[in-house]
Amino acid sequence: MSRTRPTTSVPPNPGTARVWPVLLASCVGQFLVVLDVSVVNVALPGIRDDLDLSAAGLQWVVNAYALTFAGFLLLGGRASDLFGRKPVYLAGLGLFTASSLAGGLAGGGGALIAARTAQGVGAAVLAPVTLSLITATLPEGRARTRAIAAWTATGAAGGAAGGLIGGALTDWASWRWVLLINVPVGLLVGALVLVALREPGNGRAARPALDLPGAALVTGGVAALAYGITGTETAGWSSPETLVPLLGGPVALAAFVAVEARGRDPLMPPRLFRVRSVAVGNLITLIAMTGSFAMWYFLTLYMQNVLGYSAVETGLAFLPHTAGVITGSQLAPALMARFGGRSMVVAGGVLMAAGFLWQGAVLAEGGGYVATVALPALPMAAGVGLMLTPLTETATAGAPPADAGAVAGLINTSRQIGAVLGLSLLSAAATSGTPAEGYARAFLAGGVLIATSLLLVPLLPPRTRPGGPGGCG
């Protein structure tokens, strides 16, 4: 029986939609998703002692979330295109909130890991919608750029706040509250979205079936690749434990590409990869995120293991980084309108790479907080905001609104795989010498990777006029 294919929708007029609920839902959802990537890290010692977890079990508390988050992003993004962004947002938020409650009440390690697995799936469903709500509601131009800048800044704030919030809750209450705190926030946001969010019509005559074979292949492939990369830190690159998923993941992804090329309603339409801004923007994001992962992870280790900071002190010490990313993100729209998005990708990348190289140089020498942490944070964090805002706009530009969720899932997958790859590669660079010397090498390697990503910027399409449609500028 034939299926009615979705019609391409006309970009909605922002004047007819209530934009503030869209921005609020997007930013709060992104904050929660990014927060839970880092908030659990500082609670791991308390989790280990309370639930009597082994080192391997403790690692799975982190990896269970990271792997399902990476694996289900494309599925979550496409689901929002097919079934509507509001219902998929509520479904993802509901699963995320319920699994947070289950994790906070877990009586053993197995129950906690299962809850973190479900929480990662909920985050993967929720994360692409937070971006596609913006790109489907606002047409390409300055209003969308400002909204993406706010989304980028909120995500950065969530990553930085994870250490502070997690440390405060662990020190002053219990590790369980790093998960339980999501419950009242999720219920409040869900009620607000249910009442206030009005999704513009998408012109869909009938809903095509979800591409289940493609979903299984891409989820398994991305999760296997992420698992293999993560396992190299402990088992090494030559271990069967890592070789099997590292080889099996690309095979599954190759099969996914073949299935998508022949499918009538593909999960990731191949035509999207023929959009130069989408293809090149995602590749630059992947490489840049591989390098930039060092900023949060290795500085956390440095401040706790070398400077002797507590979890709360470490979170407070990241305030300059949070301020820098937010400032860079908020300056980006005006600078993009004047100089073009492509120029700002270069400027932000150069600033970020310089900050990483500076950070690596001073960590190797040692010193106090101001010299070794606060001052290098200024170019490093501001560069993140200046670079990621135009990159995100570029990687979502040129695609039809009916594919906004798929494109949002793709950019989130590029970020997540970059972070997982960065953890493995940069950890390998940090293994020898004193801790400070190892962390310094990780930052130097990160700076080189970020600089390398800039070699691809000339491949981005030029924009005909700053702030207008058509590309990066």
CORQUI-V651829 format. One record per residue. RES is the residue in one small letter. SS is DSSP state (~ for helix, > for strand, _ for the rest). OMEGA is omega in degrees with one decimal (NA if undefined). D_CENTER is the distance of its C-alpha to the mean C-alpha in Angstrom with 2 decimals. Layout:
res/ss/omega/d_center
RES/SS/OMEGA/D_CENTER
RES/SS/OMEGA/D_CENTER
This chain:
res/ss/omega/d_center
m/_/-177.3/39.26
s/_/179.3/37.39
r/_/177.5/34.25
t/_/-176.5/33.75
r/_/-179.6/30.86
p/_/176.1/28.58
t/_/179.0/29.73
t/_/-175.7/27.59
s/_/175.2/27.08
v/_/179.9/28.07
p/_/-176.3/25.52
p/_/176.9/26.21
n/_/-177.7/28.01
p/~/-179.7/26.06
g/~/-179.9/29.44
t/~/-179.9/29.99
a/_/175.4/26.77
r/_/-169.5/26.04
v/~/-173.3/23.06
w/~/175.6/22.55
p/~/177.4/21.64
v/~/-179.3/19.00
l/~/-179.7/17.48
l/~/179.2/17.91
a/~/-179.3/16.44
s/~/-174.4/13.33
c/~/-179.9/12.86
v/~/177.8/13.93
g/~/178.3/11.84
q/~/179.0/8.56
f/~/-178.1/10.28
l/~/-176.7/11.25
v/~/-178.2/8.15
v/~/178.9/6.57
l/~/-174.7/10.27
d/~/170.8/11.00
v/~/-172.9/8.95
s/~/-170.4/11.51
v/_/-177.3/14.33
v/_/-173.6/16.05
n/~/-176.6/16.47
v/~/-180.0/19.29
a/~/-174.9/20.93
l/~/177.5/21.40
p/~/178.3/24.98
g/~/177.0/26.03
i/~/-179.6/24.66
r/~/-176.9/26.52
d/~/-175.5/29.73
d/~/-175.8/29.75
l/~/177.6/28.98
d/_/-178.2/30.60
l/_/172.9/27.73
s/_/178.5/28.14
a/~/179.3/25.79
a/~/178.2/24.63
g/~/179.6/24.15
l/~/177.9/22.18
q/~/-179.3/19.82
w/~/173.5/19.32
v/~/177.9/18.40
v/~/-173.0/15.15
n/~/-179.0/14.91
a/~/177.3/15.80
y/~/-174.9/12.63
a/~/-175.2/10.39
l/~/179.2/12.59
t/~/175.8/12.98
f/~/179.9/9.36
a/~/-172.2/9.00
g/~/-173.1/12.50
f/_/-175.9/12.68
l/~/-179.7/9.91
l/~/177.6/12.61
l/~/178.9/15.20
g/~/179.5/13.60
g/~/-178.6/13.13
r/~/178.9/16.70
a/~/-179.9/18.14
s/~/175.7/17.48
d/~/-173.5/19.48
l/~/-171.2/22.25
f/~/178.8/22.72
g/_/-174.3/21.64
r/~/-179.6/18.59
k/~/179.3/20.35
p/~/179.1/21.49
v/~/174.9/18.25
y/~/-178.7/16.44
l/~/178.2/19.28
a/~/178.8/19.20
g/~/179.0/15.58
l/~/179.4/16.22
g/~/178.3/19.54
l/~/179.0/18.40
f/~/-178.4/15.77
t/~/-179.4/18.61
a/~/179.4/21.29
s/~/173.5/19.60
s/~/177.0/18.87
l/~/179.8/22.61
a/~/178.6/23.57
g/~/179.7/21.70
g/~/-179.5/23.25
l/_/-174.4/26.63
a/_/179.3/26.36
g/_/-179.4/29.65
g/_/-177.1/28.68
g/~/-179.8/26.07
g/~/179.1/26.06
a/~/179.5/25.46
l/~/180.0/22.56
i/~/177.0/20.87
a/~/178.9/21.58
a/~/178.6/20.10
r/~/175.8/16.85
t/~/178.4/16.82
a/~/178.6/17.40
q/~/177.1/14.85
g/~/176.5/12.11
v/~/178.2/13.75
g/~/178.1/13.85
a/~/179.8/10.19
a/~/175.2/9.71
v/~/-175.1/12.51
l/~/-170.8/11.44
a/~/180.0/7.89
p/~/-178.8/9.41
v/~/-179.4/12.46
t/~/177.8/11.18
l/~/-177.0/10.84
s/~/173.0/13.81
l/~/179.3/15.97
i/~/-173.8/15.97
t/~/178.0/16.57
a/~/-177.6/19.15
t/~/-175.8/20.92
l/_/175.9/21.19
p/_/-179.7/22.74
e/_/-177.0/21.69
g/_/-171.0/23.03
r/~/179.3/22.84
a/~/177.7/22.10
r/~/179.7/18.93
t/~/178.7/17.98
r/~/179.2/18.66
a/~/177.8/16.62
i/~/176.8/13.50
a/~/177.0/14.35
a/~/177.4/14.56
w/~/178.1/11.20
t/~/-179.3/9.68
a/~/179.6/12.12
t/~/176.6/11.48
g/~/177.8/7.85
a/~/177.8/9.47
a/~/177.3/12.32
g/~/178.2/10.64
g/~/-179.6/9.54
a/~/-177.6/13.07
a/~/-177.9/14.82
g/~/-180.0/13.88
g/~/-178.6/16.57
l/~/-178.8/19.06
i/~/179.6/18.84
g/~/179.1/18.80
g/~/-179.1/21.62
a/~/-179.3/23.67
l/~/-179.8/23.51
t/~/-177.8/24.33
d/~/-171.1/27.12
w/~/-179.8/28.65
a/_/-179.5/28.22
s/_/176.8/26.75
w/_/-177.9/23.62
r/_/-176.8/23.78
w/~/174.5/22.87
v/~/174.6/19.30
l/~/-176.9/18.93
l/~/-179.3/21.83
i/~/178.5/20.63
n/~/-172.9/18.14
v/~/179.0/21.26
p/~/178.5/23.04
v/~/179.6/19.98
g/~/179.0/19.01
l/~/-179.8/22.67
l/~/-179.7/23.09
v/~/178.5/20.15
g/~/178.4/21.22
a/~/179.7/24.75
l/~/-180.0/23.86
v/~/-179.7/21.92
l/~/-175.1/24.79
v/~/-167.4/27.37
a/~/-173.5/26.02
l/_/175.9/23.55
r/_/-179.0/25.54
e/_/177.6/23.78
p/_/177.6/25.78
g/_/-177.1/27.71
n/_/176.6/26.27
g/_/-175.8/29.63
r/_/179.3/29.03
a/_/178.4/32.45
a/_/-177.7/31.34
r/_/175.1/28.23
p/_/179.8/27.94
a/_/176.9/27.31
l/_/-178.0/23.88
d/_/-175.6/23.76
l/~/176.1/24.00
p/~/177.4/24.94
g/~/179.6/22.03
a/~/-179.8/19.66
a/~/-177.7/21.26
l/~/-176.8/21.14
v/~/178.1/17.55
t/~/178.3/16.36
g/~/-178.9/18.85
g/~/179.9/18.20
v/~/179.5/14.46
a/~/178.6/15.05
a/~/178.7/18.13
l/~/178.4/16.61
a/~/178.4/13.89
y/~/179.7/16.84
g/~/179.3/19.09
i/~/179.5/16.96
t/~/-177.5/16.41
g/~/-179.4/20.15
t/~/-178.7/21.33
e/~/-177.7/20.91
t/~/-175.2/23.71
a/~/-178.6/25.58
g/_/-175.4/25.51
w/_/-175.2/25.03
s/_/-178.7/28.47
s/_/175.3/28.35
p/~/179.9/28.71
e/~/178.8/26.02
t/~/-178.1/23.47
l/~/-177.4/25.48
v/~/177.7/25.77
p/~/179.1/22.08
l/~/176.3/21.40
l/~/-178.9/24.22
g/~/-179.9/23.82
g/~/177.8/20.18
p/~/177.3/21.08
v/~/178.6/24.25
a/~/179.5/22.51
l/~/175.4/20.20
a/~/176.2/23.42
a/~/177.2/25.08
f/~/178.8/22.25
v/~/179.2/22.92
a/~/179.4/26.62
v/~/-178.4/26.28
e/~/-178.5/24.24
a/~/-176.6/26.90
r/~/-175.2/29.58
g/_/178.0/28.06
r/_/179.6/29.27
d/_/-172.5/26.12
p/_/176.8/23.34
l/_/176.8/19.87
m/_/-176.0/18.56
p/_/-179.1/21.56
p/~/-178.7/22.60
r/~/-179.0/23.66
l/~/-179.7/20.13
f/~/173.2/20.13
r/~/173.5/23.36
v/_/-170.7/21.71
r/~/-179.3/21.49
s/~/179.8/18.90
v/~/-175.8/16.45
a/~/-176.4/17.39
v/~/179.9/17.60
g/~/178.3/14.65
n/~/179.3/12.31
l/~/176.9/14.40
i/~/179.2/14.23
t/~/-180.0/10.45
l/~/-177.6/10.61
i/~/-178.5/13.44
a/~/178.8/12.37
m/~/175.3/9.15
t/~/178.7/11.69
g/~/-172.1/13.87
s/~/179.4/11.94
f/_/-176.0/10.73
a/~/-170.7/14.38
m/~/-176.9/14.38
w/~/-170.8/13.25
y/~/-173.8/14.41
f/~/174.3/17.72
l/~/174.9/18.75
t/~/178.8/18.51
l/~/-179.0/20.79
y/~/-176.4/23.02
m/~/-179.2/23.66
q/~/-174.6/24.42
n/~/-177.5/26.28
v/_/-179.9/28.03
l/_/176.6/28.39
g/_/-179.1/28.87
y/_/170.7/26.73
s/_/-179.9/26.18
a/~/179.9/22.86
v/~/178.8/23.67
e/~/177.8/24.86
t/~/177.8/21.73
g/~/177.9/19.64
l/~/-179.3/22.20
a/~/178.8/22.19
f/_/-178.6/18.59
l/~/176.2/19.79
p/~/179.0/20.58
h/~/177.8/17.08
t/~/179.6/15.76
a/~/-179.4/18.68
g/~/179.8/18.13
v/~/-179.8/14.58
i/~/179.2/15.85
t/~/178.6/19.04
g/~/179.6/17.64
s/~/-178.0/15.48
q/~/176.1/18.64
l/~/-172.7/20.91
a/~/-176.8/19.01
p/~/-180.0/20.44
a/~/179.3/23.99
l/~/176.7/23.73
m/~/179.8/22.30
a/~/-177.5/25.22
r/~/-172.3/27.65
f/~/-177.8/26.53
g/_/-177.0/24.22
g/~/-178.5/20.54
r/~/177.3/21.22
s/~/-178.6/23.14
m/~/172.5/20.41
v/~/179.3/17.90
v/~/-177.5/20.74
a/~/179.3/21.64
g/~/179.4/18.22
g/~/178.0/17.75
v/~/179.5/21.29
l/~/-179.5/20.91
m/~/179.4/17.78
a/~/178.1/19.55
a/~/178.0/22.70
g/~/178.2/21.14
f/~/178.9/19.79
l/~/176.2/23.27
w/~/-180.0/24.95
q/~/178.3/22.97
g/~/-178.7/24.01
a/~/-176.0/27.57
v/~/177.0/28.08
l/~/179.6/26.56
a/~/-179.0/29.08
e/~/-177.8/31.87
g/_/-180.0/30.94
g/_/-178.3/31.71
g/_/-173.6/30.83
y/~/-174.2/27.79
v/~/-175.2/28.55
a/~/-171.8/29.19
t/~/-177.0/26.58
v/~/-169.7/23.58
a/~/-175.8/24.14
l/~/176.6/25.56
p/~/-179.9/23.12
a/~/-173.4/20.30
l/~/177.5/21.75
p/~/-175.8/21.13
m/~/-176.0/18.04
a/~/177.8/16.03
a/~/177.6/17.73
g/~/177.0/16.92
v/~/-179.6/13.14
g/~/-179.3/13.69
l/~/-177.0/16.32
m/~/-171.9/14.50
l/~/-180.0/11.06
t/~/177.3/12.94
p/~/177.9/15.39
l/~/179.6/13.10
t/~/177.7/11.09
e/~/-178.9/14.58
t/~/-175.5/16.02
a/~/176.9/13.74
t/_/-177.6/14.56
a/_/174.4/18.16
g/_/179.2/21.19
a/_/179.4/20.13
p/_/-179.9/22.32
p/~/-180.0/21.22
a/~/179.3/21.99
d/~/-176.1/19.08
a/~/-179.9/16.51
g/~/179.0/14.67
a/~/179.9/14.85
v/~/177.3/13.51
a/~/176.2/10.54
g/~/-179.8/9.92
l/~/-178.8/10.51
i/~/176.5/8.21
n/~/176.8/5.14
t/~/177.6/7.30
s/~/178.8/8.04
r/~/-174.9/4.95
q/~/177.9/5.18
i/~/175.3/8.88
g/~/179.3/9.10
a/~/179.3/8.11
v/~/177.9/10.58
l/~/178.8/13.02
g/~/178.4/12.96
l/~/-177.8/13.90
s/~/-175.4/16.78
l/~/-177.1/18.07
l/~/174.7/17.99
s/~/176.6/19.41
a/~/179.1/22.16
a/~/-174.0/22.93
a/_/-170.5/23.32
t/_/-173.8/25.77
s/_/-179.5/29.15
g/_/176.9/31.05
t/_/177.9/30.62
p/~/-178.8/27.25
a/~/178.7/27.17
e/~/178.4/28.04
g/~/178.4/25.36
y/~/178.8/22.60
a/~/178.7/24.19
r/~/177.8/24.02
a/~/179.3/20.29
f/~/178.0/19.82
l/~/177.7/22.37
a/~/177.8/20.70
g/~/178.0/17.33
g/~/178.2/19.36
v/~/178.9/21.04
l/~/179.4/17.93
i/~/177.4/16.63
a/~/178.8/20.21
t/~/-179.6/20.38
s/~/-178.3/17.54
l/~/177.8/19.77
l/~/-179.6/22.50
l/~/-175.4/20.86
v/~/178.7/20.82
p/~/178.3/24.44
l/~/178.1/23.43
l/_/179.9/21.49
p/_/176.1/23.88
p/_/176.1/25.75
r/_/-178.1/25.91
t/_/175.8/29.42
r/_/-179.1/29.15
p/_/176.1/26.59
g/_/179.7/24.74
g/_/-178.8/26.09
p/_/170.0/24.88
g/_/-179.6/24.79
g/_/-171.7/22.15
c/_/177.4/20.73
g/_/NA/23.95
